[in-house]
Amino acid sequence: MGASQVTDPATAGHAAAGNMFASGGVRPLKRKHMRPFLTFLGLLAIFPSSRAELPAEAPSQQAVADLSHWLETDRAARPVLEKAPFATVALTKKDATRAADLLWADHLADLRQTRAAELEAKVIRVGDHEMKFEIVPFGKKENAPPAGRSLFISMHGGGNGPASMNDGQWQNQIKLSKPYAPAEGLYVAPRAPTNTWNLWHEAHIDPLFDRLIEDLVALENVNPDRVFILGYSAGGDGVYQLAPRMADRWAAASMMAGHPNETQPLGLRNVPFAIQVGEKDNGYNRNKIAVEWGQKLDALQKDDPAGYMHFTELHAGKSHWMDLEDRKAIPWMEKYTRNPIPTRVCWRQDDVLHTSFYWLAVPKENAKAGQEIIAERDHQTINIHTKDVPTVSVRLNDAMLNLDEAVTLQSGDKSLFKNPVHRTIGTLHQTLTERGDRQLMFSAEVTVTP
């Protein structure tokens, strides 16, 4: 047996090429003809990874091409996207961004076509309820910041009484736009859809406000990360309720002269929250409860110093009307911008249930009042703590972590998941359809049992 032969991979292609042409009676090529061929083989030996990458990228690129074709189809004739083969193909980071951009552009085009009439009429309808609103602009649309205009949703007082009373309160809230005077943006005063005591925290308010925000983002160049909520008296009741339960919509919130009823502040972790009440406003103990809520936020911030930005002020000598001293909340709120993917999320379900909150989600059939989820992200690891929650879905995108590496989900010391995840068009489309918010689109999702 002859000695073993070790082949240098850098020259193996050269030898193989020479042997191929020297055998079988084929006339060998001259050296000058061999040089380009040998150079090509040498490059393949030096850069083998480039050959391996192409097959992995091709399905991803084809999926985006298939999405483009799907989007070119008339909307009424489109098949269900989630059932299309391209919906579940694993995407590269670049292709996921491209797919998200295509889906968002298509979504915007649809809103601009279908929502212009309701914005012009200043009436939004969802289900059996309609909400009128008035818009007071500050600054010209063409002079808006590059990312878009700010939006201030300002809720009136009133409550259980005749429609004329609440109409009057609505007109008062519109007039408050002048002294409140944001630096720029749109001041929008909606008229509550009902004349009940809980004007602003019935279940129909959430989808109406979602739709209002979507309309103004699409048609009035509103920056979805600069949406603020404020309200006076019964409108302040609404701020207490809506700020934590719709926290992932708001950049900041201002409660004026309201009462929280049963709601709790846990969900305000990422929403700067102002509390202002007259020192002598003892109706329903508003002044005492404002202090108690401020103390609750103090305690939450002590345990979590990066969250729960807030201030509490009882205006000396003032009763229910604070003589516009509460106007200080406007410039205070304007300092803040929403972070749609915060590193820590604290979610407590109110009596009006939601199925998603920032980058967390739960099945509709499992959602119930009082459930709590606290989730925190640290590089590639997410730690989840829950109270009375059977399953949790964690939604992910490339702005949060590196989706080309393994993601770890755990609950304390209990491992829940440790694997790579796939970006897909189906998940992008699903999260866009659910939330109508470009900043709350996610390309991957993992469901676990904590």
C-alpha positions as a Markdown table, in Angstrom:
| # | Residue | x | y | z |
|---|---|---|---|---|
| 1 | Met | 0.0 | 0.0 | 0.0 |
| 2 | Gly | 1.4 | 3.4 | -0.9 |
| 3 | Ala | 1.7 | 6.3 | 1.4 |
| 4 | Ser | -1.4 | 8.3 | 2.3 |
| 5 | Gln | -1.8 | 11.5 | 0.3 |
| 6 | Val | -2.8 | 14.7 | 1.9 |
| 7 | Thr | -4.4 | 17.2 | -0.5 |
| 8 | Asp | -4.2 | 20.9 | 0.2 |
| 9 | Pro | -7.7 | 22.3 | -0.3 |
| 10 | Ala | -6.3 | 25.5 | -1.8 |
| 11 | Thr | -4.7 | 23.5 | -4.7 |
| 12 | Ala | -7.1 | 20.6 | -4.9 |
| 13 | Gly | -9.1 | 22.3 | -7.6 |
| 14 | His | -6.0 | 22.9 | -9.7 |
| 15 | Ala | -5.0 | 19.2 | -9.6 |
| 16 | Ala | -8.6 | 18.0 | -10.3 |
| 17 | Ala | -8.8 | 20.3 | -13.3 |
| 18 | Gly | -5.5 | 19.1 | -14.7 |
| 19 | Asn | -6.4 | 15.4 | -14.3 |
| 20 | Met | -9.8 | 15.9 | -15.9 |
| 21 | Phe | -8.4 | 17.3 | -19.1 |
| 22 | Ala | -5.4 | 14.8 | -19.1 |
| 23 | Ser | -7.6 | 11.7 | -19.1 |
| 24 | Gly | -9.8 | 9.9 | -21.5 |
| 25 | Gly | -7.9 | 11.0 | -24.6 |
| 26 | Val | -9.0 | 14.6 | -24.2 |
| 27 | Arg | -6.3 | 17.0 | -25.3 |
| 28 | Pro | -5.0 | 18.9 | -22.2 |
| 29 | Leu | -5.5 | 22.7 | -22.3 |
| 30 | Lys | -2.5 | 24.9 | -22.5 |
| 31 | Arg | -1.5 | 26.8 | -19.4 |
| 32 | Lys | -2.7 | 30.1 | -20.8 |
| 33 | His | -6.2 | 28.6 | -21.3 |
| 34 | Met | -6.2 | 27.0 | -17.9 |
| 35 | Arg | -5.5 | 30.2 | -15.9 |
| 36 | Pro | -9.1 | 31.7 | -15.9 |
| 37 | Phe | -10.6 | 28.3 | -15.0 |
| 38 | Leu | -8.1 | 27.7 | -12.2 |
| 39 | Thr | -8.7 | 31.1 | -10.8 |
| 40 | Phe | -12.4 | 30.5 | -10.6 |
| 41 | Leu | -11.9 | 27.2 | -8.8 |
| 42 | Gly | -9.5 | 28.9 | -6.4 |
| 43 | Leu | -12.1 | 31.5 | -5.5 |
| 44 | Leu | -14.6 | 28.8 | -4.7 |
| 45 | Ala | -12.2 | 27.2 | -2.4 |
| 46 | Ile | -11.3 | 30.4 | -0.6 |
| 47 | Phe | -15.0 | 31.6 | -0.2 |
| 48 | Pro | -17.1 | 28.5 | 0.3 |
| 49 | Ser | -19.5 | 30.4 | 2.6 |
| 50 | Ser | -20.8 | 32.5 | -0.3 |
| 51 | Arg | -22.0 | 29.3 | -2.0 |
| 52 | Ala | -23.7 | 28.2 | 1.3 |
| 53 | Glu | -25.5 | 31.5 | 1.8 |
| 54 | Leu | -27.3 | 31.7 | -1.5 |
| 55 | Pro | -29.7 | 28.8 | -1.0 |
| 56 | Ala | -30.6 | 30.1 | 2.5 |
| 57 | Glu | -31.4 | 33.6 | 1.1 |
| 58 | Ala | -33.3 | 32.5 | -2.0 |
| 59 | Pro | -36.5 | 31.3 | -0.2 |
| 60 | Ser | -36.6 | 34.5 | 1.9 |
| 61 | Gln | -36.2 | 36.7 | -1.2 |
| 62 | Gln | -38.8 | 34.6 | -3.1 |
| 63 | Ala | -41.2 | 35.0 | -0.1 |
| 64 | Val | -41.0 | 38.8 | -0.4 |
| 65 | Ala | -41.5 | 38.6 | -4.1 |
| 66 | Asp | -44.6 | 36.5 | -3.6 |
| 67 | Leu | -45.8 | 39.0 | -1.0 |
| 68 | Ser | -45.3 | 41.8 | -3.6 |
| 69 | His | -47.4 | 39.8 | -6.1 |
| 70 | Trp | -50.1 | 39.2 | -3.4 |
| 71 | Leu | -50.2 | 43.0 | -2.6 |
| 72 | Glu | -50.6 | 43.8 | -6.3 |
| 73 | Thr | -53.8 | 41.7 | -6.4 |
| 74 | Asp | -57.1 | 43.6 | -5.9 |
| 75 | Arg | -57.8 | 43.7 | -2.2 |
| 76 | Ala | -61.2 | 42.1 | -2.5 |
| 77 | Ala | -59.7 | 39.2 | -4.5 |
| 78 | Arg | -56.7 | 38.5 | -2.3 |
| 79 | Pro | -56.6 | 35.0 | -0.7 |
| 80 | Val | -56.0 | 34.8 | 3.0 |
| 81 | Leu | -52.4 | 35.7 | 3.6 |
| 82 | Glu | -51.8 | 33.5 | 6.5 |
| 83 | Lys | -52.7 | 30.4 | 4.4 |
| 84 | Ala | -50.3 | 31.4 | 1.6 |
| 85 | Pro | -47.1 | 29.3 | 1.4 |
| 86 | Phe | -44.9 | 32.4 | 1.6 |
| 87 | Ala | -46.4 | 33.4 | 5.0 |
| 88 | Thr | -44.4 | 30.9 | 6.9 |
| 89 | Val | -41.1 | 31.1 | 5.1 |
| 90 | Ala | -38.2 | 32.0 | 7.4 |
| 91 | Leu | -36.9 | 35.5 | 6.4 |
| 92 | Thr | -33.6 | 37.2 | 6.7 |
| 93 | Lys | -33.4 | 40.4 | 8.7 |
| 94 | Lys | -33.1 | 42.5 | 5.5 |
| 95 | Asp | -36.1 | 40.7 | 3.9 |
| 96 | Ala | -38.2 | 41.0 | 7.1 |
| 97 | Thr | -37.7 | 44.8 | 7.0 |
| 98 | Arg | -38.6 | 44.9 | 3.3 |
| 99 | Ala | -41.8 | 42.8 | 4.0 |
| 100 | Ala | -42.8 | 45.1 | 6.9 |
| 101 | Asp | -42.3 | 48.2 | 4.7 |
| 102 | Leu | -44.5 | 46.7 | 1.9 |
| 103 | Leu | -47.2 | 45.7 | 4.3 |
| 104 | Trp | -47.2 | 49.0 | 6.0 |
| 105 | Ala | -47.4 | 50.9 | 2.7 |
| 106 | Asp | -50.3 | 48.8 | 1.7 |
| 107 | His | -52.0 | 49.4 | 5.0 |
| 108 | Leu | -51.6 | 53.2 | 4.8 |
| 109 | Ala | -52.9 | 53.2 | 1.2 |
| 110 | Asp | -56.0 | 51.4 | 2.4 |
| 111 | Leu | -56.6 | 53.8 | 5.3 |
| 112 | Arg | -56.1 | 56.8 | 3.1 |
| 113 | Gln | -58.7 | 55.5 | 0.7 |
| 114 | Thr | -61.3 | 54.2 | 3.2 |
| 115 | Arg | -61.0 | 56.6 | 6.2 |
| 116 | Ala | -60.8 | 60.1 | 4.6 |
| 117 | Ala | -64.6 | 60.5 | 4.7 |
| 118 | Glu | -64.9 | 59.9 | 8.4 |
| 119 | Leu | -62.1 | 62.2 | 9.2 |
| 120 | Glu | -63.6 | 64.9 | 7.1 |
| 121 | Ala | -67.0 | 64.3 | 8.8 |
| 122 | Lys | -65.3 | 64.2 | 12.2 |
| 123 | Val | -67.3 | 61.2 | 13.3 |
| 124 | Ile | -65.9 | 57.7 | 13.9 |
| 125 | Arg | -68.2 | 54.7 | 14.3 |
| 126 | Val | -67.2 | 51.3 | 15.7 |
| 127 | Gly | -70.0 | 48.8 | 16.3 |
| 128 | Asp | -73.0 | 50.5 | 17.8 |
| 129 | His | -71.2 | 53.6 | 19.0 |
| 130 | Glu | -70.1 | 56.7 | 17.3 |
| 131 | Met | -67.7 | 59.4 | 18.5 |
| 132 | Lys | -67.7 | 63.0 | 17.2 |
| 133 | Phe | -64.5 | 65.0 | 17.6 |
| 134 | Glu | -63.1 | 68.5 | 16.9 |
| 135 | Ile | -59.5 | 69.1 | 15.8 |
| 136 | Val | -57.6 | 72.3 | 16.7 |
| 137 | Pro | -54.2 | 72.4 | 14.9 |
| 138 | Phe | -51.1 | 74.0 | 16.4 |
| 139 | Gly | -48.5 | 74.9 | 13.8 |
| 140 | Lys | -48.7 | 74.1 | 10.1 |
| 141 | Lys | -48.8 | 70.6 | 8.8 |
| 142 | Glu | -45.9 | 71.3 | 6.4 |
| 143 | Asn | -43.8 | 72.6 | 9.3 |
| 144 | Ala | -44.2 | 69.4 | 11.3 |
| 145 | Pro | -41.1 | 67.6 | 12.8 |
| 146 | Pro | -39.6 | 65.0 | 10.4 |
| 147 | Ala | -41.2 | 62.1 | 12.3 |
| 148 | Gly | -44.6 | 63.7 | 12.3 |
| 149 | Arg | -46.9 | 65.8 | 14.4 |
| 150 | Ser | -47.9 | 65.3 | 18.1 |
| 151 | Leu | -51.4 | 64.4 | 19.0 |
| 152 | Phe | -53.2 | 65.4 | 22.2 |
| 153 | Ile | -56.5 | 63.6 | 22.9 |
| 154 | Ser | -58.4 | 65.8 | 25.4 |
| 155 | Met | -61.4 | 64.3 | 27.2 |
| 156 | His | -64.2 | 66.4 | 28.6 |
| 157 | Gly | -66.0 | 66.2 | 31.9 |
| 158 | Gly | -69.7 | 65.7 | 32.7 |
| 159 | Gly | -71.2 | 62.3 | 33.1 |
| 160 | Asn | -74.6 | 60.9 | 34.0 |
| 161 | Gly | -77.0 | 63.6 | 32.8 |
| 162 | Pro | -78.7 | 65.0 | 29.7 |
| 163 | Ala | -76.9 | 65.2 | 26.4 |
| 164 | Ser | -77.0 | 68.9 | 26.5 |
| 165 | Met | -74.9 | 68.9 | 29.6 |
| 166 | Asn | -72.2 | 66.7 | 28.1 |
| 167 | Asp | -72.4 | 68.7 | 24.8 |
| 168 | Gly | -71.6 | 71.8 | 26.9 |
| 169 | Gln | -68.7 | 70.1 | 28.6 |
| 170 | Trp | -67.4 | 69.0 | 25.2 |
| 171 | Gln | -67.4 | 72.6 | 24.0 |
| 172 | Asn | -65.6 | 73.7 | 27.1 |
| 173 | Gln | -62.9 | 71.1 | 26.4 |
| 174 | Ile | -62.5 | 72.4 | 22.8 |
| 175 | Lys | -62.1 | 75.9 | 24.2 |
| 176 | Leu | -59.3 | 74.7 | 26.6 |
| 177 | Ser | -57.2 | 74.1 | 23.5 |
| 178 | Lys | -56.4 | 77.9 | 23.5 |
| 179 | Pro | -54.9 | 78.1 | 27.1 |
| 180 | Tyr | -53.4 | 74.6 | 27.0 |
| 181 | Ala | -51.7 | 75.5 | 23.6 |
| 182 | Pro | -49.3 | 72.7 | 22.8 |
| 183 | Ala | -46.1 | 73.8 | 21.0 |
| 184 | Glu | -47.1 | 71.9 | 17.9 |
| 185 | Gly | -49.5 | 69.2 | 16.7 |
| 186 | Leu | -53.2 | 68.4 | 16.9 |
| 187 | Tyr | -55.4 | 69.0 | 19.9 |
| 188 | Val | -58.3 | 66.7 | 19.4 |
| 189 | Ala | -61.4 | 66.9 | 21.7 |
| 190 | Pro | -63.7 | 63.9 | 21.3 |
| 191 | Arg | -67.4 | 63.9 | 22.4 |
| 192 | Ala | -68.1 | 60.9 | 24.6 |
| 193 | Pro | -70.4 | 58.4 | 22.7 |
| 194 | Thr | -72.7 | 58.1 | 25.8 |
| 195 | Asn | -74.1 | 60.2 | 28.6 |
| 196 | Thr | -73.3 | 57.7 | 31.4 |
| 197 | Trp | -71.3 | 58.3 | 34.5 |
| 198 | Asn | -68.3 | 56.3 | 33.1 |
| 199 | Leu | -68.1 | 58.3 | 29.9 |
| 200 | Trp | -64.5 | 57.5 | 29.1 |
| 201 | His | -63.8 | 54.1 | 30.3 |
| 202 | Glu | -66.6 | 51.9 | 28.9 |
| 203 | Ala | -65.4 | 49.1 | 26.6 |
| 204 | His | -66.2 | 50.8 | 23.3 |
| 205 | Ile | -63.7 | 53.7 | 24.0 |
| 206 | Asp | -60.6 | 51.6 | 23.4 |
| 207 | Pro | -61.4 | 50.6 | 19.8 |
| 208 | Leu | -62.7 | 54.1 | 19.0 |
| 209 | Phe | -59.5 | 55.7 | 20.2 |
| 210 | Asp | -57.4 | 53.1 | 18.3 |
| 211 | Arg | -59.3 | 54.0 | 15.2 |
| 212 | Leu | -58.9 | 57.8 | 15.8 |
| 213 | Ile | -55.2 | 57.4 | 16.2 |
| 214 | Glu | -54.9 | 55.2 | 13.1 |
| 215 | Asp | -56.8 | 57.8 | 11.0 |
| 216 | Leu | -54.7 | 60.7 | 12.1 |
| 217 | Val | -51.4 | 58.8 | 11.6 |
| 218 | Ala | -52.5 | 57.9 | 8.0 |
| 219 | Leu | -54.1 | 61.2 | 7.0 |
| 220 | Glu | -52.7 | 63.9 | 9.2 |
| 221 | Asn | -49.0 | 62.9 | 9.5 |
| 222 | Val | -49.3 | 62.2 | 13.3 |
| 223 | Asn | -46.2 | 60.5 | 14.8 |
| 224 | Pro | -47.6 | 57.4 | 16.6 |
| 225 | Asp | -44.8 | 57.8 | 19.2 |
| 226 | Arg | -46.1 | 61.3 | 20.1 |
| 227 | Val | -49.7 | 60.6 | 21.2 |
| 228 | Phe | -50.7 | 62.1 | 24.5 |
| 229 | Ile | -53.9 | 61.7 | 26.6 |
| 230 | Leu | -55.4 | 64.2 | 29.0 |
| 231 | Gly | -58.8 | 64.9 | 30.6 |
| 232 | Tyr | -60.6 | 66.9 | 33.2 |
| 233 | Ser | -63.1 | 65.8 | 35.8 |
| 234 | Ala | -64.9 | 62.8 | 34.2 |
| 235 | Gly | -62.2 | 63.1 | 31.5 |
| 236 | Gly | -59.7 | 62.7 | 34.4 |
| 237 | Asp | -61.5 | 59.5 | 35.4 |
| 238 | Gly | -60.9 | 58.3 | 31.9 |
| 239 | Val | -57.2 | 59.1 | 32.0 |
| 240 | Tyr | -56.8 | 57.1 | 35.3 |
| 241 | Gln | -58.4 | 54.2 | 33.5 |
| 242 | Leu | -57.1 | 54.4 | 29.9 |
| 243 | Ala | -53.5 | 55.4 | 30.6 |
| 244 | Pro | -52.6 | 52.0 | 32.1 |
| 245 | Arg | -54.9 | 49.8 | 30.0 |
| 246 | Met | -53.9 | 51.4 | 26.7 |
| 247 | Ala | -50.3 | 52.2 | 27.9 |
| 248 | Asp | -48.7 | 51.0 | 24.7 |
| 249 | Arg | -50.4 | 53.8 | 22.7 |
| 250 | Trp | -49.3 | 56.8 | 24.9 |
| 251 | Ala | -46.2 | 58.9 | 25.1 |
| 252 | Ala | -47.4 | 60.5 | 28.4 |
| 253 | Ala | -50.7 | 61.1 | 30.2 |
| 254 | Ser | -52.2 | 63.9 | 32.3 |
| 255 | Met | -55.0 | 63.4 | 34.8 |
| 256 | Met | -56.8 | 66.6 | 35.9 |
| 257 | Ala | -59.4 | 66.5 | 38.7 |
| 258 | Gly | -60.6 | 62.9 | 38.3 |
| 259 | His | -61.2 | 59.7 | 40.2 |
| 260 | Pro | -59.6 | 56.3 | 39.4 |
| 261 | Asn | -62.5 | 54.1 | 40.7 |
| 262 | Glu | -61.1 | 50.5 | 40.7 |
| 263 | Thr | -58.1 | 50.8 | 38.4 |
| 264 | Gln | -54.5 | 50.3 | 39.5 |
| 265 | Pro | -51.3 | 51.9 | 38.3 |
| 266 | Leu | -49.1 | 48.9 | 37.5 |
| 267 | Gly | -49.4 | 49.3 | 33.7 |
| 268 | Leu | -48.0 | 52.8 | 33.8 |
| 269 | Arg | -44.4 | 51.6 | 33.9 |
| 270 | Asn | -43.6 | 53.2 | 30.6 |
| 271 | Val | -46.1 | 56.1 | 30.5 |
| 272 | Pro | -45.1 | 59.3 | 32.3 |
| 273 | Phe | -48.2 | 60.2 | 34.4 |
| 274 | Ala | -49.2 | 63.6 | 35.8 |
| 275 | Ile | -51.7 | 63.9 | 38.6 |
| 276 | Gln | -53.3 | 67.3 | 39.4 |
| 277 | Val | -56.2 | 68.0 | 41.7 |
| 278 | Gly | -57.3 | 71.1 | 43.6 |
| 279 | Glu | -56.3 | 71.0 | 47.3 |
| 280 | Lys | -60.0 | 71.5 | 48.2 |
| 281 | Asp | -61.5 | 69.2 | 45.6 |
| 282 | Asn | -63.0 | 66.7 | 48.1 |
| 283 | Gly | -65.8 | 65.5 | 45.9 |
| 284 | Tyr | -65.5 | 61.7 | 45.9 |
| 285 | Asn | -62.3 | 62.3 | 47.9 |
| 286 | Arg | -60.5 | 63.2 | 44.7 |
| 287 | Asn | -57.8 | 65.2 | 46.6 |
| 288 | Lys | -57.1 | 62.3 | 49.1 |
| 289 | Ile | -57.1 | 59.6 | 46.4 |
| 290 | Ala | -54.7 | 61.7 | 44.2 |
| 291 | Val | -52.2 | 61.7 | 47.0 |
| 292 | Glu | -52.7 | 57.9 | 47.5 |
| 293 | Trp | -52.1 | 57.3 | 43.8 |
| 294 | Gly | -49.0 | 59.5 | 43.9 |
| 295 | Gln | -47.7 | 57.3 | 46.8 |
| 296 | Lys | -48.4 | 54.1 | 44.8 |
| 297 | Leu | -46.4 | 55.5 | 41.9 |
| 298 | Asp | -43.6 | 56.5 | 44.3 |
| 299 | Ala | -43.5 | 52.9 | 45.6 |
| 300 | Leu | -43.5 | 51.4 | 42.1 |
| 301 | Gln | -40.7 | 53.8 | 41.0 |
| 302 | Lys | -38.6 | 53.0 | 44.1 |
| 303 | Asp | -38.6 | 49.4 | 43.1 |
| 304 | Asp | -38.1 | 50.2 | 39.4 |
| 305 | Pro | -36.2 | 53.5 | 39.1 |
| 306 | Ala | -36.1 | 53.4 | 35.3 |
| 307 | Gly | -39.9 | 53.4 | 35.1 |
| 308 | Tyr | -43.0 | 55.2 | 36.5 |
| 309 | Met | -42.1 | 58.8 | 35.7 |
| 310 | His | -44.7 | 60.9 | 37.4 |
| 311 | Phe | -45.6 | 64.0 | 39.4 |
| 312 | Thr | -48.4 | 64.7 | 41.8 |
| 313 | Glu | -49.6 | 68.2 | 42.7 |
| 314 | Leu | -52.5 | 69.4 | 44.8 |
| 315 | His | -53.0 | 73.1 | 43.8 |
| 316 | Ala | -53.2 | 75.2 | 46.9 |
| 317 | Gly | -56.5 | 76.9 | 47.6 |
| 318 | Lys | -58.2 | 75.4 | 44.5 |
| 319 | Ser | -61.4 | 73.3 | 44.4 |
| 320 | His | -62.6 | 71.3 | 41.4 |
| 321 | Trp | -61.6 | 74.0 | 38.9 |
| 322 | Met | -57.9 | 74.7 | 39.1 |
| 323 | Asp | -57.9 | 78.0 | 37.2 |
| 324 | Leu | -55.7 | 76.6 | 34.4 |
| 325 | Glu | -52.8 | 75.9 | 36.8 |
| 326 | Asp | -53.0 | 72.4 | 35.5 |
| 327 | Arg | -51.7 | 73.7 | 32.2 |
| 328 | Lys | -48.2 | 72.9 | 33.4 |
| 329 | Ala | -48.8 | 69.3 | 32.4 |
| 330 | Ile | -48.7 | 70.1 | 28.7 |
| 331 | Pro | -45.0 | 71.1 | 28.4 |
| 332 | Trp | -44.2 | 68.4 | 30.9 |
| 333 | Met | -45.7 | 65.7 | 28.7 |
| 334 | Glu | -44.1 | 67.2 | 25.6 |
| 335 | Lys | -40.7 | 66.1 | 26.9 |
| 336 | Tyr | -41.6 | 62.5 | 26.3 |
| 337 | Thr | -41.8 | 60.1 | 23.4 |
| 338 | Arg | -43.3 | 56.6 | 23.4 |
| 339 | Asn | -41.0 | 53.6 | 23.5 |
| 340 | Pro | -43.1 | 50.9 | 21.8 |
| 341 | Ile | -40.6 | 48.1 | 22.7 |
| 342 | Pro | -39.5 | 48.9 | 26.3 |
| 343 | Thr | -37.1 | 46.5 | 28.0 |
| 344 | Arg | -39.6 | 46.0 | 30.8 |
| 345 | Val | -43.3 | 45.6 | 30.5 |
| 346 | Cys | -45.8 | 45.4 | 33.4 |
| 347 | Trp | -49.3 | 44.4 | 32.2 |
| 348 | Arg | -52.4 | 44.2 | 34.5 |
| 349 | Gln | -55.7 | 43.3 | 32.8 |
| 350 | Asp | -58.5 | 45.8 | 33.7 |
| 351 | Asp | -62.1 | 44.9 | 33.4 |
| 352 | Val | -61.9 | 45.9 | 29.8 |
| 353 | Leu | -59.8 | 43.1 | 28.4 |
| 354 | His | -57.0 | 43.4 | 25.8 |
| 355 | Thr | -55.2 | 40.6 | 24.0 |
| 356 | Ser | -51.9 | 42.4 | 23.4 |
| 357 | Phe | -49.8 | 44.9 | 25.2 |
| 358 | Tyr | -46.4 | 46.2 | 23.9 |
| 359 | Trp | -44.6 | 43.0 | 22.9 |
| 360 | Leu | -46.8 | 40.6 | 24.9 |
| 361 | Ala | -50.0 | 38.8 | 23.9 |
| 362 | Val | -52.5 | 36.4 | 25.4 |
| 363 | Pro | -55.3 | 34.3 | 23.7 |
| 364 | Lys | -58.7 | 36.1 | 23.9 |
| 365 | Glu | -60.3 | 33.1 | 25.6 |
| 366 | Asn | -57.7 | 33.2 | 28.4 |
| 367 | Ala | -57.8 | 36.9 | 29.2 |
| 368 | Lys | -59.5 | 37.9 | 32.4 |
| 369 | Ala | -59.5 | 40.9 | 34.8 |
| 370 | Gly | -56.8 | 41.0 | 37.4 |
| 371 | Gln | -54.2 | 38.9 | 35.4 |
| 372 | Glu | -50.6 | 40.2 | 35.6 |
| 373 | Ile | -47.6 | 39.7 | 33.5 |
| 374 | Ile | -44.2 | 41.3 | 34.1 |
| 375 | Ala | -41.6 | 40.6 | 31.4 |
| 376 | Glu | -38.1 | 42.0 | 31.2 |
| 377 | Arg | -35.6 | 41.7 | 28.3 |
| 378 | Asp | -31.8 | 41.5 | 28.8 |
| 379 | His | -29.9 | 41.0 | 25.6 |
| 380 | Gln | -31.1 | 37.6 | 24.2 |
| 381 | Thr | -33.0 | 36.5 | 27.4 |
| 382 | Ile | -36.5 | 37.4 | 28.4 |
| 383 | Asn | -37.7 | 36.7 | 32.0 |
| 384 | Ile | -41.5 | 36.4 | 32.5 |
| 385 | His | -43.4 | 36.4 | 35.8 |
| 386 | Thr | -47.1 | 35.9 | 35.7 |
| 387 | Lys | -50.2 | 35.9 | 37.9 |
| 388 | Asp | -53.0 | 33.7 | 36.8 |
| 389 | Val | -52.0 | 33.6 | 33.2 |
| 390 | Pro | -52.1 | 30.2 | 31.4 |
| 391 | Thr | -50.1 | 31.1 | 28.3 |
| 392 | Val | -48.1 | 34.1 | 27.1 |
| 393 | Ser | -47.0 | 34.9 | 23.6 |
| 394 | Val | -43.8 | 37.0 | 23.3 |
| 395 | Arg | -43.5 | 39.0 | 20.1 |
| 396 | Leu | -40.1 | 39.8 | 18.8 |
| 397 | Asn | -38.4 | 41.9 | 16.1 |
| 398 | Asp | -34.9 | 42.9 | 15.2 |
| 399 | Ala | -35.0 | 46.2 | 17.1 |
| 400 | Met | -35.4 | 44.2 | 20.3 |
| 401 | Leu | -32.7 | 41.6 | 20.0 |
| 402 | Asn | -30.7 | 39.5 | 17.5 |
| 403 | Leu | -33.1 | 37.1 | 15.8 |
| 404 | Asp | -30.2 | 35.4 | 14.1 |
| 405 | Glu | -29.1 | 34.0 | 17.4 |
| 406 | Ala | -31.0 | 31.8 | 19.9 |
| 407 | Val | -33.6 | 33.5 | 22.1 |
| 408 | Thr | -34.1 | 32.4 | 25.7 |
| 409 | Leu | -37.4 | 32.7 | 27.6 |
| 410 | Gln | -37.5 | 31.8 | 31.3 |
| 411 | Ser | -39.5 | 32.3 | 34.4 |
| 412 | Gly | -37.1 | 32.7 | 37.3 |
| 413 | Asp | -34.9 | 29.7 | 37.1 |
| 414 | Lys | -37.4 | 27.7 | 35.0 |
| 415 | Ser | -36.4 | 27.5 | 31.3 |
| 416 | Leu | -39.4 | 28.0 | 29.0 |
| 417 | Phe | -37.7 | 28.2 | 25.6 |
| 418 | Lys | -34.2 | 28.4 | 24.2 |
| 419 | Asn | -34.0 | 28.2 | 20.4 |
| 420 | Pro | -33.6 | 30.3 | 17.3 |
| 421 | Val | -36.9 | 31.9 | 16.1 |
| 422 | His | -38.0 | 32.5 | 12.5 |
| 423 | Arg | -39.1 | 35.9 | 11.1 |
| 424 | Thr | -42.2 | 35.4 | 8.9 |
| 425 | Ile | -44.5 | 37.5 | 6.8 |
| 426 | Gly | -47.5 | 35.8 | 8.5 |
| 427 | Thr | -46.5 | 37.2 | 11.9 |
| 428 | Leu | -45.8 | 40.7 | 10.5 |
| 429 | His | -49.2 | 40.7 | 8.9 |
| 430 | Gln | -51.0 | 39.4 | 11.9 |
| 431 | Thr | -49.5 | 42.0 | 14.3 |
| 432 | Leu | -50.2 | 44.8 | 11.9 |
| 433 | Thr | -53.8 | 43.7 | 11.4 |
| 434 | Glu | -54.3 | 43.5 | 15.1 |
| 435 | Arg | -52.7 | 46.8 | 16.1 |
| 436 | Gly | -52.6 | 49.0 | 13.0 |
| 437 | Asp | -49.3 | 50.4 | 14.2 |
| 438 | Arg | -46.0 | 50.3 | 12.3 |
| 439 | Gln | -44.1 | 50.4 | 15.6 |
| 440 | Leu | -46.0 | 47.4 | 17.0 |
| 441 | Met | -45.3 | 45.1 | 14.1 |
| 442 | Phe | -43.3 | 42.0 | 15.0 |
| 443 | Ser | -41.7 | 39.4 | 12.8 |
| 444 | Ala | -41.6 | 36.5 | 15.2 |
| 445 | Glu | -43.6 | 35.1 | 18.1 |
| 446 | Val | -43.0 | 32.4 | 20.7 |
| 447 | Thr | -45.8 | 31.1 | 23.0 |
| 448 | Val | -44.9 | 29.6 | 26.4 |
| 449 | Thr | -46.6 | 28.3 | 29.5 |
| 450 | Pro | -44.9 | 30.1 | 32.4 |
